[in-house]
Amino acid sequence: MISSLTGTISAVKPDSAVVTISGFGLKVFMPASTLQKIRVSESHTFHTSLQVREDSLTLFGFLNDGELSLFEQLLGVSGVGPKSALAVVSKLSPAEIVSAVQSEDDSVFKKVNGIGPKTAKLIVVALGGRVNNLGFDNHSDRSADILNAVTALGFSSTQVYEALNRLNLSDLSASDAIRLVLSSLAKK
């Protein structure tokens, strides 16, 4: 399996990019948010998921491990294939997905091309028990503690999820991380 790759972007297309590694160009499908952040000639590391089918090998890449985790959890939902999972991650932020699952609002998923009413409901049900693990890098338990502390002060979970995904809190103590999140939210 290919779990990550580092290379230079040689082309950016509407749904993918070509990443050149030692002279080999790999077509990597990516969410829209990732494609907007990368530029030709830049070097990046991507967390990847290799999907093997009878007639193809398809590589999906993400800038952070949280998006990859979300993508792979969506693949576990009946009726959601790699292209549909990528469409969900492209259209909705991790915060929007978590909020929709927590509030059991399947209408959010119906807005994604390729996701019908039945599949939208299945996504909400299937991800319901795992919602605290969505959209975070490798510190979901700590992030859940920060989320609980900051939402107790009156901020919405969507605002807090967005701040957690935007900020680098890995080297901070829990109290310093909470202060940084609060400071970030106060500026908005």
C-alpha distance (Angstrom), angle and dihedral (degrees) to the residues before:
residue distance angle dihedral
M1 . . .
I2 3.77 . .
S3 3.81 107.0 .
S4 3.80 98.3 171.9
L5 3.77 141.9 -4.8
T6 3.77 136.7 -163.4
G7 3.75 120.9 -156.0
T8 3.78 149.1 122.6
I9 3.79 120.6 -76.9
S10 3.80 108.1 -120.2
A11 3.83 98.4 171.1
V12 3.80 137.7 10.7
K13 3.81 118.7 -155.0
P14 3.83 130.9 178.8
D15 3.83 93.9 -92.0
S16 3.80 104.7 14.4
A17 3.78 147.9 20.4
V18 3.76 133.5 -138.5
V19 3.80 110.5 -124.5
T20 3.80 114.7 -163.8
I21 3.79 117.1 -148.2
S22 3.82 119.0 176.8
G23 3.78 91.6 -25.0
F24 3.82 96.0 -45.4
G25 3.81 118.2 113.2
L26 3.80 113.9 -147.8
K27 3.80 120.6 -165.6
V28 3.79 106.2 -136.6
F29 3.81 121.7 -173.8
M30 3.82 110.9 -140.4
P31 3.80 139.4 179.0
A32 3.80 117.1 -96.5
S33 3.81 91.4 -110.4
T34 3.81 90.5 59.3
L35 3.80 93.9 45.0
Q36 3.81 89.4 54.1
K37 3.81 91.7 54.4
I38 3.80 99.6 49.6
R39 3.81 129.8 75.6
V40 3.79 134.7 -166.4
S41 3.84 112.7 -88.3
E42 3.82 93.5 23.2
S43 3.78 120.0 120.8
H44 3.81 118.1 -131.4
T45 3.78 141.2 169.1
F46 3.80 115.7 -133.7
H47 3.80 130.0 -164.9
T48 3.79 104.3 -135.2
S49 3.77 144.5 -159.5
L50 3.80 118.1 -159.4
Q51 3.80 111.8 -152.1
V52 3.80 113.5 -159.6
R53 3.79 119.6 -158.2
E54 3.79 131.7 169.1
D55 3.77 92.6 -96.1
S56 3.81 104.6 23.5
L57 3.77 150.1 34.8
T58 3.80 110.3 -145.1
L59 3.79 124.0 -172.1
F60 3.81 122.0 -152.9
G61 3.82 119.8 -167.1
F62 3.79 135.0 -162.8
L63 3.79 133.4 -176.8
N64 3.80 93.2 -135.2
D65 3.77 136.5 34.2
G66 3.82 92.3 -124.0
E67 3.82 92.6 64.7
L68 3.80 90.2 46.6
S69 3.80 90.8 51.0
L70 3.80 90.7 49.1
F71 3.83 90.8 48.8
E72 3.79 91.7 50.9
Q73 3.80 93.0 46.9
L74 3.79 89.3 52.2
L75 3.82 89.1 52.3
G76 3.80 87.4 60.4
V77 3.81 91.2 63.2
S78 3.79 114.7 96.7
G79 3.80 110.4 -107.9
V80 3.82 95.3 19.2
G81 3.80 114.3 112.3
P82 3.80 128.4 -178.8
K83 3.82 95.4 -86.5
S84 3.82 92.1 49.1
A85 3.82 92.1 46.2
L86 3.80 89.6 50.5
A87 3.81 90.0 48.7
V88 3.83 90.2 54.3
V89 3.82 92.7 48.5
S90 3.84 89.4 46.2
K91 3.80 95.9 49.4
L92 3.81 100.6 37.6
S93 3.78 131.6 45.1
P94 3.81 118.2 -130.3
A95 3.81 87.6 -108.3
E96 3.82 91.6 55.2
I97 3.80 91.2 48.3
V98 3.80 93.3 48.9
S99 3.79 91.5 46.7
A100 3.82 92.2 49.1
V101 3.80 92.5 48.4
Q102 3.82 93.1 46.3
S103 3.79 92.2 49.5
E104 3.83 91.4 40.3
D105 3.81 89.9 -125.2
D106 3.79 106.2 156.1
S107 3.84 92.1 173.2
V108 3.83 88.6 82.4
F109 3.81 90.6 63.3
K110 3.81 93.4 45.5
K111 3.82 88.1 67.5
V112 3.82 90.0 66.1
N113 3.81 115.5 93.8
G114 3.80 109.8 -110.1
I115 3.81 96.0 21.4
G116 3.79 113.7 108.6
P117 3.82 129.0 -168.9
K118 3.81 94.9 -91.3
T119 3.81 93.8 48.8
A120 3.81 91.4 44.7
K121 3.81 89.9 55.6
L122 3.82 90.8 46.6
I123 3.82 90.6 53.0
V124 3.80 91.5 53.6
V125 3.80 92.7 47.3
A126 3.82 96.3 42.6
L127 3.81 95.3 47.0
G128 3.80 94.7 40.0
G129 3.79 95.4 93.4
R130 3.79 93.9 43.3
V131 3.79 100.5 45.1
N132 3.81 95.2 116.6
N133 3.80 90.4 61.9
L134 3.80 95.9 54.7
G135 3.77 124.7 106.3
F136 3.78 99.6 5.1
D137 3.74 131.8 112.3
N138 3.80 114.7 -131.2
H139 3.80 98.7 -48.0
S140 3.82 104.8 72.8
D141 3.84 97.0 140.8
R142 3.79 91.2 51.0
S143 3.80 90.9 44.0
A144 3.79 90.4 51.6
D145 3.82 89.1 54.2
I146 3.81 90.9 49.6
L147 3.81 90.2 46.3
N148 3.80 91.8 52.4
A149 3.80 92.9 47.7
V150 3.81 95.6 48.1
T151 3.83 96.3 41.9
A152 3.81 87.9 51.8
L153 3.81 86.0 63.1
G154 3.80 91.5 58.7
F155 3.81 105.4 -91.1
S156 3.81 119.4 128.9
S157 3.78 119.7 -110.0
T158 3.82 89.3 -120.8
Q159 3.82 91.4 57.7
V160 3.80 91.4 47.6
Y161 3.83 94.2 47.1
E162 3.80 90.0 51.8
A163 3.81 91.0 50.4
L164 3.81 92.1 47.3
N165 3.80 91.0 51.9
R166 3.81 92.6 45.9
L167 3.81 99.6 46.7
N168 3.80 130.2 67.0
L169 3.80 103.9 -130.0
S170 3.80 99.8 156.9
D171 3.82 97.7 107.9
L172 3.81 96.8 41.2
S173 3.77 129.9 94.2
A174 3.81 115.4 -114.7
S175 3.80 92.9 -102.7
D176 3.82 92.6 48.4
A177 3.82 90.1 47.3
I178 3.81 90.5 52.3
R179 3.82 90.6 49.5
L180 3.82 90.9 50.3
V181 3.81 92.4 48.7
L182 3.81 91.0 48.1
S183 3.80 90.8 48.1
S184 3.80 91.1 50.1
L185 3.80 92.3 48.9
A186 3.81 92.5 46.7
K187 3.81 90.6 56.4
K188 3.79 90.7 57.2
